[in-house]
Amino acid sequence: MSLVGWKYSKEIIIDNTGNDTSYENNLICINLTSNNFDFDKARFDGSDIRFTDSDGTTLLDYWIERYDIDNQIAIIYVKIPLLPANQTKSIYMWYGNPNATSIADRSVVSYKRINYLTADPFNDNSCVAYYPFDGNANDYSEHYYHGTWYGNEQYDDGLFGQCAKFDGNSYITRRGPVLGRFPSRFTVSLWLHSGGSGYVLQHGCSYNTSHFGISLFDDMIKVSTRESGWSNILTARASLYGGWNFIAATYSYPSNSLHLFVNGVLRDSCGVKPLGWHDFLCFGAEHIEGARLTRTSGYKSFFTGKIDNVHIFNRVLTEEEIRTLYFQYFLYSFSNEQQHKSKLFGVACDKYGIPIVDKPVKVYILNKDYQTLITSTTTTTGHWKFNNFPADPGSKVLVVYSLEGQYHDDNDIAGATFKETV
């Protein structure tokens, strides 16, 4: 089995065991680092990379989202024609052809608009709880798993209206499980502001150590699982960017996996153990093992920071679905920008209209004379915003994005556009 002209190949095994659902034309994300790929054996820009199906000859469509030979990092999306239920599937990556040119296809990656600001964004009844924190701690799903504040109830400006603000001595709890007594597959997604510290979320048992938790310390996000009776905690972790970050974590005991995504990109993963009896959900604190669920004795590690728009799903979302959730913020911002007074904001997109993530992008705001620079900023998450922009509402400004820090159009990025301040 060989692809004529290519020196090297690498088998990639996709694990769909323990999942009763098969997928057609589904995207998978392949993360290459120096630990799993020899960048010196491929072309400097990855243009000789190809993917084939299990037969080793049928070419698969793919898109290279990022190829950074200096930092030894690549993010590639491959479309899989069929991923059978309860099975593994092998595909092959080919590289090492100095004469090859890229056939990566941007159209492979598409982000559809979904009804994000509801309890059922994928319209499949998989979201079991939705907490927008827009002035209350209510669950807006059909299950009504409302939370109760303890301590100082506070809200602040969030990405989608208001968000919950925790002062280090307050928390929200829901007595009774949201994911069921013995959760085995689920996804939790939320927006979290950097700079906070403490336990963000915990779903667990009030009388032993069994839990699923999300915590933030020194801008390092940690997602952990622990089962009663085990002495160790299994943890996936990743650093955050400044400002708001989209966090998603998937847990699957049948496939023994815990995955952590930051801003739509898989950052870390680890194995898991089965979770035991769960009887509460908490935001803003960690429960003390064996303590009653009371204000004085039941919690510790209180959180200081801001949380917005929490979704809890009873299934493992795909990487494409997680990225779709992440990009809904940009779609929401554009469609509602007239509601945000005295602000100028947008998203750095490539020439195909896809938000750029994982690359620092310089954003220049100029007068429409093309010459006078008003202000500038740098984004590593795609979205940018000026809350107190020095221009009258309704005036026109020129927005220029650049990957190289210069006032010009770049082949990999959208050109200059006029934008109206609001």
Buried (B, 14 or more C-beta within 10 A) or exposed (E): EEBEEBBBBBEBEBBBEBBEEEBEEBBBBBBBEEEEBEBEEBBEEBBBBBBBBEEBEEEBBBBBBBBBBEEBBBBBBBBBBEBBEEEEBEBBBBBBBEEBEBEBEBEBBEBEEBEBBBBBBBEEEBBBBBBBBBEBBBBBBEBEBBBEBBBEBBBEEBBBBBBBBBBBEBBBBBEEBBBEEEBBBBBBBBBBBBBBBBBBBBBBBBBBBBBBBBBBEEBEBBBBBBBBEBEEBBBBBBEBBEBBBBBBBBBBBBBBBBBBBBBBBBBBBBEBBBBBBBBBBBBBBBBBBEBEBEEEEBBEBBBBBBBBBBBBBBBBBBBBBBBBBBBBBBBBBEEEBEEBEEBBBBBBBBEEEBBBBBBEBBBBBBBEEEEEEBBBEEBBBBBBBBEEBEBEEEEEBBBBBBBEEEBEBBEEBBEBEEBEBB
